[in-house]
Amino acid sequence: MSRITAEQVKHVAHLARLAITEEEAERFTSQLDQIISFAEELNELDTEGVKPTTHVLQMSNVLREDQPEQGLPVEEVLKNAPDSEERQVRVPSVFD
């Protein structure tokens, strides 16, 4: 028995604004069902004592120290703005 239906695949495609054919919906249904089956197999693994991780490899971010620097002159910045007023970028209102 399939864990996902073609109707569910079509619904998700609609939400993602994807146009899919009936044949694609059937193919994706089969493929997604295989993916779900594999995920269910992983749920059967004994993970007792396995430390949770966020990545399979040990990784760390290498960030530089923040160094204060002089910013761009206001006039230079406003050259790129489509509209400005009183030395500020003017944008359309988002609230009434």
PDB file of N, CA, C and O in Angstrom:
ATOM      1  N   MET A   1       0.840  -1.193   0.000  1.00  0.00           N
ATOM      2  CA  MET A   1       0.000   0.000   0.000  1.00  0.00           C
ATOM      3  C   MET A   1       0.880   1.250   0.000  1.00  0.00           C
ATOM      4  O   MET A   1       1.840   1.341   0.766  1.00  0.00           O
ATOM      5  N   SER A   2       0.558   2.185  -0.838  1.00  0.00           N
ATOM      6  CA  SER A   2       1.321   3.422  -0.958  1.00  0.00           C
ATOM      7  C   SER A   2       1.043   4.338   0.235  1.00  0.00           C
ATOM      8  O   SER A   2      -0.097   4.456   0.683  1.00  0.00           O
ATOM      9  N   ARG A   3       2.092   4.985   0.745  1.00  0.00           N
ATOM     10  CA  ARG A   3       1.943   5.894   1.880  1.00  0.00           C
ATOM     11  C   ARG A   3       1.596   7.302   1.429  1.00  0.00           C
ATOM     12  O   ARG A   3       1.281   8.170   2.243  1.00  0.00           O
ATOM     13  N   ILE A   4       1.659   7.519   0.117  1.00  0.00           N
ATOM     14  CA  ILE A   4       1.348   8.835  -0.443  1.00  0.00           C
ATOM     15  C   ILE A   4       0.525   8.627  -1.712  1.00  0.00           C
ATOM     16  O   ILE A   4       0.755   7.682  -2.465  1.00  0.00           O
ATOM     17  N   THR A   5      -0.418   9.509  -1.932  1.00  0.00           N
ATOM     18  CA  THR A   5      -1.297   9.367  -3.097  1.00  0.00           C
ATOM     19  C   THR A   5      -0.925  10.378  -4.177  1.00  0.00           C
ATOM     20  O   THR A   5      -0.244  11.370  -3.920  1.00  0.00           O
ATOM     21  N   ALA A   6      -1.388  10.099  -5.377  1.00  0.00           N
ATOM     22  CA  ALA A   6      -1.153  11.027  -6.483  1.00  0.00           C
ATOM     23  C   ALA A   6      -1.821  12.371  -6.191  1.00  0.00           C
ATOM     24  O   ALA A   6      -1.306  13.422  -6.572  1.00  0.00           O
ATOM     25  N   GLU A   7      -2.961  12.331  -5.518  1.00  0.00           N
ATOM     26  CA  GLU A   7      -3.649  13.575  -5.160  1.00  0.00           C
ATOM     27  C   GLU A   7      -2.803  14.416  -4.212  1.00  0.00           C
ATOM     28  O   GLU A   7      -2.764  15.640  -4.334  1.00  0.00           O
ATOM     29  N   GLN A   8      -2.128  13.767  -3.272  1.00  0.00           N
ATOM     30  CA  GLN A   8      -1.252  14.505  -2.357  1.00  0.00           C
ATOM     31  C   GLN A   8      -0.067  15.105  -3.118  1.00  0.00           C
ATOM     32  O   GLN A   8       0.346  16.232  -2.847  1.00  0.00           O
ATOM     33  N   VAL A   9       0.469  14.350  -4.061  1.00  0.00           N
ATOM     34  CA  VAL A   9       1.575  14.863  -4.879  1.00  0.00           C
ATOM     35  C   VAL A   9       1.109  16.070  -5.677  1.00  0.00           C
ATOM     36  O   VAL A   9       1.823  17.070  -5.754  1.00  0.00           O
ATOM     37  N   LYS A  10      -0.070  15.994  -6.270  1.00  0.00           N
ATOM     38  CA  LYS A  10      -0.604  17.117  -7.047  1.00  0.00           C
ATOM     39  C   LYS A  10      -0.842  18.330  -6.150  1.00  0.00           C
ATOM     40  O   LYS A  10      -0.593  19.466  -6.551  1.00  0.00           O
ATOM     41  N   HIS A  11      -1.327  18.079  -4.932  1.00  0.00           N
ATOM     42  CA  HIS A  11      -1.582  19.172  -3.994  1.00  0.00           C
ATOM     43  C   HIS A  11      -0.276  19.894  -3.641  1.00  0.00           C
ATOM     44  O   HIS A  11      -0.221  21.124  -3.646  1.00  0.00           O
ATOM     45  N   VAL A  12       0.762  19.131  -3.339  1.00  0.00           N
ATOM     46  CA  VAL A  12       2.054  19.735  -3.000  1.00  0.00           C
ATOM     47  C   VAL A  12       2.624  20.470  -4.211  1.00  0.00           C
ATOM     48  O   VAL A  12       3.196  21.551  -4.070  1.00  0.00           O
ATOM     49  N   ALA A  13       2.470  19.886  -5.398  1.00  0.00           N
ATOM     50  CA  ALA A  13       2.942  20.559  -6.612  1.00  0.00           C
ATOM     51  C   ALA A  13       2.211  21.880  -6.796  1.00  0.00           C
ATOM     52  O   ALA A  13       2.816  22.885  -7.167  1.00  0.00           O
ATOM     53  N   HIS A  14       0.908  21.875  -6.536  1.00  0.00           N
ATOM     54  CA  HIS A  14       0.122  23.112  -6.643  1.00  0.00           C
ATOM     55  C   HIS A  14       0.630  24.159  -5.651  1.00  0.00           C
ATOM     56  O   HIS A  14       0.790  25.327  -6.007  1.00  0.00           O
ATOM     57  N   LEU A  15       0.883  23.741  -4.406  1.00  0.00           N
ATOM     58  CA  LEU A  15       1.384  24.676  -3.389  1.00  0.00           C
ATOM     59  C   LEU A  15       2.743  25.246  -3.790  1.00  0.00           C
ATOM     60  O   LEU A  15       3.052  26.399  -3.489  1.00  0.00           O
ATOM     61  N   ALA A  16       3.553  24.431  -4.472  1.00  0.00           N
ATOM     62  CA  ALA A  16       4.877  24.876  -4.912  1.00  0.00           C
ATOM     63  C   ALA A  16       4.814  25.583  -6.259  1.00  0.00           C
ATOM     64  O   ALA A  16       5.844  25.955  -6.822  1.00  0.00           O
ATOM     65  N   ARG A  17       3.606  25.765  -6.769  1.00  0.00           N
ATOM     66  CA  ARG A  17       3.386  26.425  -8.064  1.00  0.00           C
ATOM     67  C   ARG A  17       4.105  25.686  -9.197  1.00  0.00           C
ATOM     68  O   ARG A  17       4.718  26.300 -10.070  1.00  0.00           O
ATOM     69  N   LEU A  18       4.011  24.340  -9.159  1.00  0.00           N
ATOM     70  CA  LEU A  18       4.600  23.505 -10.193  1.00  0.00           C
ATOM     71  C   LEU A  18       3.487  22.874 -11.015  1.00  0.00           C
ATOM     72  O   LEU A  18       2.521  22.352 -10.459  1.00  0.00           O
ATOM     73  N   ALA A  19       3.616  22.919 -12.312  1.00  0.00           N
ATOM     74  CA  ALA A  19       2.653  22.265 -13.192  1.00  0.00           C
ATOM     75  C   ALA A  19       3.189  20.871 -13.503  1.00  0.00           C
ATOM     76  O   ALA A  19       4.268  20.733 -14.078  1.00  0.00           O
ATOM     77  N   ILE A  20       2.434  19.833 -13.123  1.00  0.00           N
ATOM     78  CA  ILE A  20       2.851  18.468 -13.419  1.00  0.00           C
ATOM     79  C   ILE A  20       1.739  17.739 -14.148  1.00  0.00           C
ATOM     80  O   ILE A  20       0.558  18.024 -13.953  1.00  0.00           O
ATOM     81  N   THR A  21       2.132  16.793 -14.992  1.00  0.00           N
ATOM     82  CA  THR A  21       1.167  15.994 -15.738  1.00  0.00           C
ATOM     83  C   THR A  21       0.733  14.805 -14.882  1.00  0.00           C
ATOM     84  O   THR A  21       1.310  14.543 -13.827  1.00  0.00           O
ATOM     85  N   GLU A  22      -0.292  14.091 -15.350  1.00  0.00           N
ATOM     86  CA  GLU A  22      -0.748  12.887 -14.648  1.00  0.00           C
ATOM     87  C   GLU A  22       0.375  11.859 -14.563  1.00  0.00           C
ATOM     88  O   GLU A  22       0.563  11.216 -13.530  1.00  0.00           O
ATOM     89  N   GLU A  23       1.121  11.709 -15.663  1.00  0.00           N
ATOM     90  CA  GLU A  23       2.216  10.739 -15.685  1.00  0.00           C
ATOM     91  C   GLU A  23       3.293  11.116 -14.662  1.00  0.00           C
ATOM     92  O   GLU A  23       3.824  10.250 -13.967  1.00  0.00           O
ATOM     93  N   GLU A  24       3.609  12.405 -14.574  1.00  0.00           N
ATOM     94  CA  GLU A  24       4.598  12.857 -13.595  1.00  0.00           C
ATOM     95  C   GLU A  24       4.092  12.636 -12.178  1.00  0.00           C
ATOM     96  O   GLU A  24       4.852  12.224 -11.302  1.00  0.00           O
ATOM     97  N   ALA A  25       2.821  12.907 -11.953  1.00  0.00           N
ATOM     98  CA  ALA A  25       2.247  12.707 -10.622  1.00  0.00           C
ATOM     99  C   ALA A  25       2.368  11.242 -10.214  1.00  0.00           C
ATOM    100  O   ALA A  25       2.721  10.950  -9.071  1.00  0.00           O
ATOM    101  N   GLU A  26       2.080  10.317 -11.129  1.00  0.00           N
ATOM    102  CA  GLU A  26       2.193   8.889 -10.823  1.00  0.00           C
ATOM    103  C   GLU A  26       3.653   8.504 -10.565  1.00  0.00           C
ATOM    104  O   GLU A  26       3.944   7.754  -9.633  1.00  0.00           O
ATOM    105  N   ARG A  27       4.565   9.018 -11.389  1.00  0.00           N
ATOM    106  CA  ARG A  27       5.988   8.711 -11.213  1.00  0.00           C
ATOM    107  C   ARG A  27       6.494   9.260  -9.878  1.00  0.00           C
ATOM    108  O   ARG A  27       7.203   8.567  -9.148  1.00  0.00           O
ATOM    109  N   PHE A  28       6.131  10.503  -9.560  1.00  0.00           N
ATOM    110  CA  PHE A  28       6.568  11.108  -8.293  1.00  0.00           C
ATOM    111  C   PHE A  28       5.954  10.382  -7.105  1.00  0.00           C
ATOM    112  O   PHE A  28       6.590  10.255  -6.059  1.00  0.00           O
ATOM    113  N   THR A  29       4.725   9.907  -7.258  1.00  0.00           N
ATOM    114  CA  THR A  29       4.084   9.161  -6.176  1.00  0.00           C
ATOM    115  C   THR A  29       4.900   7.914  -5.865  1.00  0.00           C
ATOM    116  O   THR A  29       5.160   7.610  -4.701  1.00  0.00           O
ATOM    117  N   SER A  30       5.298   7.201  -6.896  1.00  0.00           N
ATOM    118  CA  SER A  30       6.106   5.992  -6.713  1.00  0.00           C
ATOM    119  C   SER A  30       7.462   6.328  -6.089  1.00  0.00           C
ATOM    120  O   SER A  30       7.903   5.651  -5.160  1.00  0.00           O
ATOM    121  N   GLN A  31       8.115   7.361  -6.591  1.00  0.00           N
ATOM    122  CA  GLN A  31       9.426   7.739  -6.075  1.00  0.00           C
ATOM    123  C   GLN A  31       9.348   8.198  -4.617  1.00  0.00           C
ATOM    124  O   GLN A  31      10.186   7.824  -3.798  1.00  0.00           O
ATOM    125  N   LEU A  32       8.349   9.002  -4.303  1.00  0.00           N
ATOM    126  CA  LEU A  32       8.202   9.481  -2.924  1.00  0.00           C
ATOM    127  C   LEU A  32       7.854   8.337  -1.979  1.00  0.00           C
ATOM    128  O   LEU A  32       8.283   8.336  -0.825  1.00  0.00           O
ATOM    129  N   ASP A  33       7.088   7.372  -2.450  1.00  0.00           N
ATOM    130  CA  ASP A  33       6.761   6.209  -1.628  1.00  0.00           C
ATOM    131  C   ASP A  33       8.036   5.422  -1.304  1.00  0.00           C
ATOM    132  O   ASP A  33       8.195   4.927  -0.188  1.00  0.00           O
ATOM    133  N   GLN A  34       8.935   5.309  -2.273  1.00  0.00           N
ATOM    134  CA  GLN A  34      10.211   4.632  -2.024  1.00  0.00           C
ATOM    135  C   GLN A  34      11.052   5.396  -1.011  1.00  0.00           C
ATOM    136  O   GLN A  34      11.713   4.793  -0.165  1.00  0.00           O
ATOM    137  N   ILE A  35      11.027   6.711  -1.095  1.00  0.00           N
ATOM    138  CA  ILE A  35      11.776   7.537  -0.141  1.00  0.00           C
ATOM    139  C   ILE A  35      11.207   7.366   1.267  1.00  0.00           C
ATOM    140  O   ILE A  35      11.956   7.237   2.235  1.00  0.00           O
ATOM    141  N   ILE A  36       9.889   7.367   1.371  1.00  0.00           N
ATOM    142  CA  ILE A  36       9.248   7.178   2.679  1.00  0.00           C
ATOM    143  C   ILE A  36       9.582   5.803   3.240  1.00  0.00           C
ATOM    144  O   ILE A  36       9.839   5.667   4.437  1.00  0.00           O
ATOM    145  N   SER A  37       9.582   4.775   2.378  1.00  0.00           N
ATOM    146  CA  SER A  37       9.942   3.417   2.822  1.00  0.00           C
ATOM    147  C   SER A  37      11.353   3.389   3.378  1.00  0.00           C
ATOM    148  O   SER A  37      11.607   2.773   4.412  1.00  0.00           O
ATOM    149  N   PHE A  38      12.271   4.057   2.692  1.00  0.00           N
ATOM    150  CA  PHE A  38      13.654   4.094   3.165  1.00  0.00           C
ATOM    151  C   PHE A  38      13.739   4.809   4.513  1.00  0.00           C
ATOM    152  O   PHE A  38      14.455   4.362   5.409  1.00  0.00           O
ATOM    153  N   ALA A  39      13.012   5.916   4.659  1.00  0.00           N
ATOM    154  CA  ALA A  39      13.022   6.653   5.929  1.00  0.00           C
ATOM    155  C   ALA A  39      12.464   5.781   7.050  1.00  0.00           C
ATOM    156  O   ALA A  39      12.951   5.837   8.179  1.00  0.00           O
ATOM    157  N   GLU A  40      11.456   4.984   6.749  1.00  0.00           N
ATOM    158  CA  GLU A  40      10.903   4.090   7.766  1.00  0.00           C
ATOM    159  C   GLU A  40      11.915   3.019   8.162  1.00  0.00           C
ATOM    160  O   GLU A  40      11.968   2.618   9.325  1.00  0.00           O
ATOM    161  N   GLU A  41      12.714   2.555   7.209  1.00  0.00           N
ATOM    162  CA  GLU A  41      13.777   1.597   7.531  1.00  0.00           C
ATOM    163  C   GLU A  41      14.784   2.238   8.481  1.00  0.00           C
ATOM    164  O   GLU A  41      15.247   1.590   9.420  1.00  0.00           O
ATOM    165  N   LEU A  42      15.126   3.493   8.248  1.00  0.00           N
ATOM    166  CA  LEU A  42      16.071   4.182   9.126  1.00  0.00           C
ATOM    167  C   LEU A  42      15.523   4.302  10.545  1.00  0.00           C
ATOM    168  O   LEU A  42      16.287   4.268  11.510  1.00  0.00           O
ATOM    169  N   ASN A  43      14.202   4.442  10.677  1.00  0.00           N
ATOM    170  CA  ASN A  43      13.595   4.536  11.999  1.00  0.00           C
ATOM    171  C   ASN A  43      13.776   3.258  12.804  1.00  0.00           C
ATOM    172  O   ASN A  43      13.689   3.287  14.031  1.00  0.00           O
ATOM    173  N   GLU A  44      14.024   2.137  12.135  1.00  0.00           N
ATOM    174  CA  GLU A  44      14.188   0.863  12.819  1.00  0.00           C
ATOM    175  C   GLU A  44      15.598   0.676  13.379  1.00  0.00           C
ATOM    176  O   GLU A  44      15.832  -0.242  14.165  1.00  0.00           O
ATOM    177  N   LEU A  45      16.540   1.539  12.981  1.00  0.00           N
ATOM    178  CA  LEU A  45      17.911   1.422  13.465  1.00  0.00           C
ATOM    179  C   LEU A  45      17.992   1.723  14.954  1.00  0.00           C
ATOM    180  O   LEU A  45      17.285   2.591  15.465  1.00  0.00           O
ATOM    181  N   ASP A  46      18.867   0.991  15.645  1.00  0.00           N
ATOM    182  CA  ASP A  46      19.097   1.232  17.063  1.00  0.00           C
ATOM    183  C   ASP A  46      20.085   2.384  17.199  1.00  0.00           C
ATOM    184  O   ASP A  46      21.268   2.240  16.891  1.00  0.00           O
ATOM    185  N   THR A  47      19.599   3.507  17.655  1.00  0.00           N
ATOM    186  CA  THR A  47      20.458   4.686  17.820  1.00  0.00           C
ATOM    187  C   THR A  47      20.695   4.995  19.291  1.00  0.00           C
ATOM    188  O   THR A  47      21.111   6.099  19.642  1.00  0.00           O
ATOM    189  N   GLU A  48      20.434   4.029  20.137  1.00  0.00           N
ATOM    190  CA  GLU A  48      20.665   4.214  21.571  1.00  0.00           C
ATOM    191  C   GLU A  48      22.139   4.500  21.814  1.00  0.00           C
ATOM    192  O   GLU A  48      23.002   3.749  21.359  1.00  0.00           O
ATOM    193  N   GLY A  49      22.426   5.562  22.515  1.00  0.00           N
ATOM    194  CA  GLY A  49      23.805   5.921  22.831  1.00  0.00           C
ATOM    195  C   GLY A  49      24.515   6.692  21.731  1.00  0.00           C
ATOM    196  O   GLY A  49      25.684   7.046  21.887  1.00  0.00           O
ATOM    197  N   VAL A  50      23.835   6.960  20.620  1.00  0.00           N
ATOM    198  CA  VAL A  50      24.452   7.740  19.545  1.00  0.00           C
ATOM    199  C   VAL A  50      24.190   9.216  19.823  1.00  0.00           C
ATOM    200  O   VAL A  50      23.047   9.647  19.970  1.00  0.00           O
ATOM    201  N   LYS A  51      25.261   9.962  19.888  1.00  0.00           N
ATOM    202  CA  LYS A  51      25.151  11.386  20.194  1.00  0.00           C
ATOM    203  C   LYS A  51      24.516  12.130  19.016  1.00  0.00           C
ATOM    204  O   LYS A  51      24.940  11.951  17.875  1.00  0.00           O
ATOM    205  N   PRO A  52      23.505  12.964  19.280  1.00  0.00           N
ATOM    206  CA  PRO A  52      22.882  13.732  18.191  1.00  0.00           C
ATOM    207  C   PRO A  52      23.885  14.678  17.544  1.00  0.00           C
ATOM    208  O   PRO A  52      24.731  15.264  18.220  1.00  0.00           O
ATOM    209  N   THR A  53      23.780  14.818  16.236  1.00  0.00           N
ATOM    210  CA  THR A  53      24.659  15.726  15.505  1.00  0.00           C
ATOM    211  C   THR A  53      23.830  16.552  14.536  1.00  0.00           C
ATOM    212  O   THR A  53      22.697  16.198  14.211  1.00  0.00           O
ATOM    213  N   THR A  54      24.403  17.648  14.082  1.00  0.00           N
ATOM    214  CA  THR A  54      23.732  18.458  13.070  1.00  0.00           C
ATOM    215  C   THR A  54      24.333  18.239  11.701  1.00  0.00           C
ATOM    216  O   THR A  54      23.782  18.690  10.697  1.00  0.00           O
ATOM    217  N   HIS A  55      25.478  17.537  11.652  1.00  0.00           N
ATOM    218  CA  HIS A  55      26.151  17.281  10.389  1.00  0.00           C
ATOM    219  C   HIS A  55      26.949  15.995  10.544  1.00  0.00           C
ATOM    220  O   HIS A  55      27.428  15.686  11.635  1.00  0.00           O
ATOM    221  N   VAL A  56      27.092  15.249   9.460  1.00  0.00           N
ATOM    222  CA  VAL A  56      27.802  13.976   9.552  1.00  0.00           C
ATOM    223  C   VAL A  56      29.301  14.156   9.764  1.00  0.00           C
ATOM    224  O   VAL A  56      29.964  13.256  10.279  1.00  0.00           O
ATOM    225  N   LEU A  57      29.835  15.297   9.377  1.00  0.00           N
ATOM    226  CA  LEU A  57      31.258  15.568   9.559  1.00  0.00           C
ATOM    227  C   LEU A  57      31.446  16.616  10.642  1.00  0.00           C
ATOM    228  O   LEU A  57      30.604  17.495  10.825  1.00  0.00           O
ATOM    229  N   GLN A  58      32.553  16.513  11.351  1.00  0.00           N
ATOM    230  CA  GLN A  58      32.864  17.527  12.348  1.00  0.00           C
ATOM    231  C   GLN A  58      33.189  18.820  11.619  1.00  0.00           C
ATOM    232  O   GLN A  58      34.149  18.878  10.850  1.00  0.00           O
ATOM    233  N   MET A  59      32.399  19.853  11.855  1.00  0.00           N
ATOM    234  CA  MET A  59      32.609  21.116  11.146  1.00  0.00           C
ATOM    235  C   MET A  59      32.579  22.266  12.141  1.00  0.00           C
ATOM    236  O   MET A  59      31.937  22.190  13.188  1.00  0.00           O
ATOM    237  N   SER A  60      33.284  23.324  11.791  1.00  0.00           N
ATOM    238  CA  SER A  60      33.202  24.541  12.585  1.00  0.00           C
ATOM    239  C   SER A  60      33.325  25.721  11.630  1.00  0.00           C
ATOM    240  O   SER A  60      34.019  25.655  10.615  1.00  0.00           O
ATOM    241  N   ASN A  61      32.648  26.782  11.975  1.00  0.00           N
ATOM    242  CA  ASN A  61      32.720  27.987  11.163  1.00  0.00           C
ATOM    243  C   ASN A  61      34.011  28.735  11.474  1.00  0.00           C
ATOM    244  O   ASN A  61      34.392  28.884  12.635  1.00  0.00           O
ATOM    245  N   VAL A  62      34.659  29.188  10.452  1.00  0.00           N
ATOM    246  CA  VAL A  62      35.859  30.001  10.621  1.00  0.00           C
ATOM    247  C   VAL A  62      35.455  31.420  10.249  1.00  0.00           C
ATOM    248  O   VAL A  62      35.274  31.748   9.076  1.00  0.00           O
ATOM    249  N   LEU A  63      35.321  32.237  11.255  1.00  0.00           N
ATOM    250  CA  LEU A  63      34.885  33.605  11.038  1.00  0.00           C
ATOM    251  C   LEU A  63      35.998  34.561  11.427  1.00  0.00           C
ATOM    252  O   LEU A  63      36.752  34.315  12.368  1.00  0.00           O
ATOM    253  N   ARG A  64      36.085  35.628  10.706  1.00  0.00           N
ATOM    254  CA  ARG A  64      37.082  36.641  11.049  1.00  0.00           C
ATOM    255  C   ARG A  64      36.538  37.495  12.200  1.00  0.00           C
ATOM    256  O   ARG A  64      35.331  37.546  12.437  1.00  0.00           O
ATOM    257  N   GLU A  65      37.422  38.136  12.882  1.00  0.00           N
ATOM    258  CA  GLU A  65      37.027  39.067  13.932  1.00  0.00           C
ATOM    259  C   GLU A  65      36.342  40.269  13.300  1.00  0.00           C
ATOM    260  O   GLU A  65      36.752  40.735  12.237  1.00  0.00           O
ATOM    261  N   ASP A  66      35.320  40.761  13.940  1.00  0.00           N
ATOM    262  CA  ASP A  66      34.675  41.979  13.461  1.00  0.00           C
ATOM    263  C   ASP A  66      35.613  43.157  13.668  1.00  0.00           C
ATOM    264  O   ASP A  66      36.128  43.379  14.764  1.00  0.00           O
ATOM    265  N   GLN A  67      35.819  43.894  12.607  1.00  0.00           N
ATOM    266  CA  GLN A  67      36.649  45.078  12.678  1.00  0.00           C
ATOM    267  C   GLN A  67      35.817  46.258  12.195  1.00  0.00           C
ATOM    268  O   GLN A  67      35.335  46.244  11.062  1.00  0.00           O
ATOM    269  N   PRO A  68      35.638  47.272  13.024  1.00  0.00           N
ATOM    270  CA  PRO A  68      34.880  48.439  12.572  1.00  0.00           C
ATOM    271  C   PRO A  68      35.596  49.119  11.412  1.00  0.00           C
ATOM    272  O   PRO A  68      36.810  49.316  11.441  1.00  0.00           O
ATOM    273  N   GLU A  69      34.827  49.472  10.401  1.00  0.00           N
ATOM    274  CA  GLU A  69      35.378  50.160   9.240  1.00  0.00           C
ATOM    275  C   GLU A  69      34.486  51.337   8.905  1.00  0.00           C
ATOM    276  O   GLU A  69      33.315  51.384   9.280  1.00  0.00           O
ATOM    277  N   GLN A  70      35.061  52.274   8.199  1.00  0.00           N
ATOM    278  CA  GLN A  70      34.303  53.435   7.749  1.00  0.00           C
ATOM    279  C   GLN A  70      33.286  52.979   6.705  1.00  0.00           C
ATOM    280  O   GLN A  70      33.635  52.256   5.772  1.00  0.00           O
ATOM    281  N   GLY A  71      32.033  53.398   6.858  1.00  0.00           N
ATOM    282  CA  GLY A  71      30.997  53.058   5.889  1.00  0.00           C
ATOM    283  C   GLY A  71      31.068  53.942   4.659  1.00  0.00           C
ATOM    284  O   GLY A  71      31.891  54.854   4.573  1.00  0.00           O
ATOM    285  N   LEU A  72      30.188  53.654   3.708  1.00  0.00           N
ATOM    286  CA  LEU A  72      30.133  54.463   2.489  1.00  0.00           C
ATOM    287  C   LEU A  72      29.538  55.830   2.790  1.00  0.00           C
ATOM    288  O   LEU A  72      28.728  55.958   3.708  1.00  0.00           O
ATOM    289  N   PRO A  73      29.916  56.836   2.048  1.00  0.00           N
ATOM    290  CA  PRO A  73      29.291  58.144   2.214  1.00  0.00           C
ATOM    291  C   PRO A  73      27.805  58.072   1.820  1.00  0.00           C
ATOM    292  O   PRO A  73      27.440  57.365   0.880  1.00  0.00           O
ATOM    293  N   VAL A  74      26.975  58.796   2.532  1.00  0.00           N
ATOM    294  CA  VAL A  74      25.534  58.770   2.288  1.00  0.00           C
ATOM    295  C   VAL A  74      25.222  59.103   0.829  1.00  0.00           C
ATOM    296  O   VAL A  74      24.362  58.461   0.227  1.00  0.00           O
ATOM    297  N   GLU A  75      25.883  60.063   0.268  1.00  0.00           N
ATOM    298  CA  GLU A  75      25.622  60.451  -1.118  1.00  0.00           C
ATOM    299  C   GLU A  75      25.889  59.293  -2.081  1.00  0.00           C
ATOM    300  O   GLU A  75      25.159  59.096  -3.053  1.00  0.00           O
ATOM    301  N   GLU A  76      26.939  58.537  -1.796  1.00  0.00           N
ATOM    302  CA  GLU A  76      27.287  57.389  -2.642  1.00  0.00           C
ATOM    303  C   GLU A  76      26.205  56.307  -2.554  1.00  0.00           C
ATOM    304  O   GLU A  76      25.835  55.706  -3.562  1.00  0.00           O
ATOM    305  N   VAL A  77      25.712  56.071  -1.360  1.00  0.00           N
ATOM    306  CA  VAL A  77      24.666  55.062  -1.155  1.00  0.00           C
ATOM    307  C   VAL A  77      23.380  55.486  -1.854  1.00  0.00           C
ATOM    308  O   VAL A  77      22.734  54.670  -2.512  1.00  0.00           O
ATOM    309  N   LEU A  78      23.008  56.742  -1.720  1.00  0.00           N
ATOM    310  CA  LEU A  78      21.746  57.219  -2.288  1.00  0.00           C
ATOM    311  C   LEU A  78      21.762  57.248  -3.814  1.00  0.00           C
ATOM    312  O   LEU A  78      20.701  57.334  -4.431  1.00  0.00           O
ATOM    313  N   LYS A  79      22.940  57.180  -4.437  1.00  0.00           N
ATOM    314  CA  LYS A  79      23.003  57.107  -5.900  1.00  0.00           C
ATOM    315  C   LYS A  79      22.306  55.849  -6.416  1.00  0.00           C
ATOM    316  O   LYS A  79      21.738  55.857  -7.508  1.00  0.00           O
ATOM    317  N   ASN A  80      22.347  54.773  -5.636  1.00  0.00           N
ATOM    318  CA  ASN A  80      21.751  53.501  -6.040  1.00  0.00           C
ATOM    319  C   ASN A  80      20.287  53.380  -5.645  1.00  0.00           C
ATOM    320  O   ASN A  80      19.603  52.466  -6.105  1.00  0.00           O
ATOM    321  N   ALA A  81      19.795  54.273  -4.813  1.00  0.00           N
ATOM    322  CA  ALA A  81      18.404  54.194  -4.354  1.00  0.00           C
ATOM    323  C   ALA A  81      17.466  54.755  -5.414  1.00  0.00           C
ATOM    324  O   ALA A  81      17.740  55.816  -5.975  1.00  0.00           O
ATOM    325  N   PRO A  82      16.358  54.058  -5.701  1.00  0.00           N
ATOM    326  CA  PRO A  82      15.428  54.576  -6.696  1.00  0.00           C
ATOM    327  C   PRO A  82      14.731  55.855  -6.236  1.00  0.00           C
ATOM    328  O   PRO A  82      14.311  56.662  -7.065  1.00  0.00           O
ATOM    329  N   ASP A  83      14.602  56.048  -4.911  1.00  0.00           N
ATOM    330  CA  ASP A  83      13.944  57.237  -4.382  1.00  0.00           C
ATOM    331  C   ASP A  83      14.550  57.552  -3.016  1.00  0.00           C
ATOM    332  O   ASP A  83      14.825  56.645  -2.231  1.00  0.00           O
ATOM    333  N   SER A  84      14.752  58.814  -2.739  1.00  0.00           N
ATOM    334  CA  SER A  84      15.285  59.202  -1.430  1.00  0.00           C
ATOM    335  C   SER A  84      14.662  60.515  -1.003  1.00  0.00           C
ATOM    336  O   SER A  84      14.149  61.287  -1.813  1.00  0.00           O
ATOM    337  N   GLU A  85      14.727  60.739   0.307  1.00  0.00           N
ATOM    338  CA  GLU A  85      14.189  61.977   0.875  1.00  0.00           C
ATOM    339  C   GLU A  85      14.944  62.269   2.161  1.00  0.00           C
ATOM    340  O   GLU A  85      15.077  61.391   3.014  1.00  0.00           O
ATOM    341  N   GLU A  86      15.437  63.485   2.308  1.00  0.00           N
ATOM    342  CA  GLU A  86      16.164  63.919   3.497  1.00  0.00           C
ATOM    343  C   GLU A  86      17.297  62.961   3.861  1.00  0.00           C
ATOM    344  O   GLU A  86      17.437  62.558   5.016  1.00  0.00           O
ATOM    345  N   ARG A  87      18.107  62.600   2.856  1.00  0.00           N
ATOM    346  CA  ARG A  87      19.277  61.740   3.050  1.00  0.00           C
ATOM    347  C   ARG A  87      18.923  60.340   3.545  1.00  0.00           C
ATOM    348  O   ARG A  87      19.726  59.697   4.221  1.00  0.00           O
ATOM    349  N   GLN A  88      17.721  59.869   3.210  1.00  0.00           N
ATOM    350  CA  GLN A  88      17.289  58.517   3.568  1.00  0.00           C
ATOM    351  C   GLN A  88      16.649  57.860   2.349  1.00  0.00           C
ATOM    352  O   GLN A  88      16.079  58.536   1.493  1.00  0.00           O
ATOM    353  N   VAL A  89      16.751  56.537   2.284  1.00  0.00           N
ATOM    354  CA  VAL A  89      16.107  55.797   1.193  1.00  0.00           C
ATOM    355  C   VAL A  89      14.613  55.785   1.455  1.00  0.00           C
ATOM    356  O   VAL A  89      14.167  55.451   2.553  1.00  0.00           O
ATOM    357  N   ARG A  90      13.848  56.147   0.448  1.00  0.00           N
ATOM    358  CA  ARG A  90      12.398  56.179   0.581  1.00  0.00           C
ATOM    359  C   ARG A  90      11.832  54.915  -0.048  1.00  0.00           C
ATOM    360  O   ARG A  90      12.162  54.576  -1.184  1.00  0.00           O
ATOM    361  N   VAL A  91      10.964  54.208   0.711  1.00  0.00           N
ATOM    362  CA  VAL A  91      10.359  52.961   0.227  1.00  0.00           C
ATOM    363  C   VAL A  91       8.847  53.067   0.364  1.00  0.00           C
ATOM    364  O   VAL A  91       8.347  53.881   1.141  1.00  0.00           O
ATOM    365  N   PRO A  92       8.110  52.241  -0.394  1.00  0.00           N
ATOM    366  CA  PRO A  92       6.654  52.264  -0.269  1.00  0.00           C
ATOM    367  C   PRO A  92       6.222  51.843   1.126  1.00  0.00           C
ATOM    368  O   PRO A  92       6.867  51.007   1.759  1.00  0.00           O
ATOM    369  N   SER A  93       5.144  52.419   1.596  1.00  0.00           N
ATOM    370  CA  SER A  93       4.599  52.092   2.905  1.00  0.00           C
ATOM    371  C   SER A  93       4.063  50.668   2.919  1.00  0.00           C
ATOM    372  O   SER A  93       3.413  50.237   1.967  1.00  0.00           O
ATOM    373  N   VAL A  94       4.336  49.932   4.001  1.00  0.00           N
ATOM    374  CA  VAL A  94       3.805  48.576   4.122  1.00  0.00           C
ATOM    375  C   VAL A  94       2.680  48.503   5.145  1.00  0.00           C
ATOM    376  O   VAL A  94       1.977  47.496   5.225  1.00  0.00           O
ATOM    377  N   PHE A  95       2.508  49.550   5.918  1.00  0.00           N
ATOM    378  CA  PHE A  95       1.426  49.638   6.898  1.00  0.00           C
ATOM    379  C   PHE A  95       0.530  50.803   6.561  1.00  0.00           C
ATOM    380  O   PHE A  95       0.977  51.800   5.994  1.00  0.00           O
ATOM    381  N   ASP A  96      -0.733  50.677   6.909  1.00  0.00           N
ATOM    382  CA  ASP A  96      -1.675  51.785   6.679  1.00  0.00           C
ATOM    383  C   ASP A  96      -1.524  52.848   7.739  1.00  0.00           C
ATOM    384  O   ASP A  96      -2.231  53.855   7.710  1.00  0.00           O
TER     385      ASP A  96
END
